[in-house]
Amino acid sequence: MTPRQEAGSGALATNRKARHEFHILDSWEVGLSLTGGEVKSCRAGQASLAEAYAAFDKGELFIYGMRIQPYLAAKSGFNTHEPDRPKKVLMHRRELDRLAGTLQLKGHALVPLKLYLARGKIKLELGLGKGKLLYDKRESLRRKTDEREAAREMRR
């Protein structure tokens, strides 16, 4: 199975750990400032959101830790990019200002949830998360296994 097929329905990449580590309070569809090679590599399923997070730098929002492998078909030196370079998030100024205030609260973080193709452009679903505590994680795992067992019993 290719990484693109593993990512889910229509998604180029997903951050599966994000919903385990955070309570997602709100989410936004945002654009990314990418180079041509990065776009082609994303479309080929060569992007990873595993350790990615968003943070403000001089009033602008950037995604750090999002890895996009260099596009293999590009000529050496031409149209290549740094795999871990920070990517600028494209969002309305009002939304950025509102987010900047919310991120000041303790335990809140912006995490990328899903990278996907929408209307021919690569978009990112960015979620505002509040960190889960250990007992919250245990509770969600317990609930998930209970639902799985109930579904298994219903099939019998």
Secondary structure by P-SEA (a helix, b strand, c coil): cccccccccccccccccccccccccccccccccccaaaaaaaaacccccccccccccccbbbbccccccccccccccccccccccbbbbbccaaaaaaaaaaaccccbbbbbcbbbbcccbbbbbccccccccaaaaaaaaaaaaaaaaaaaaaac
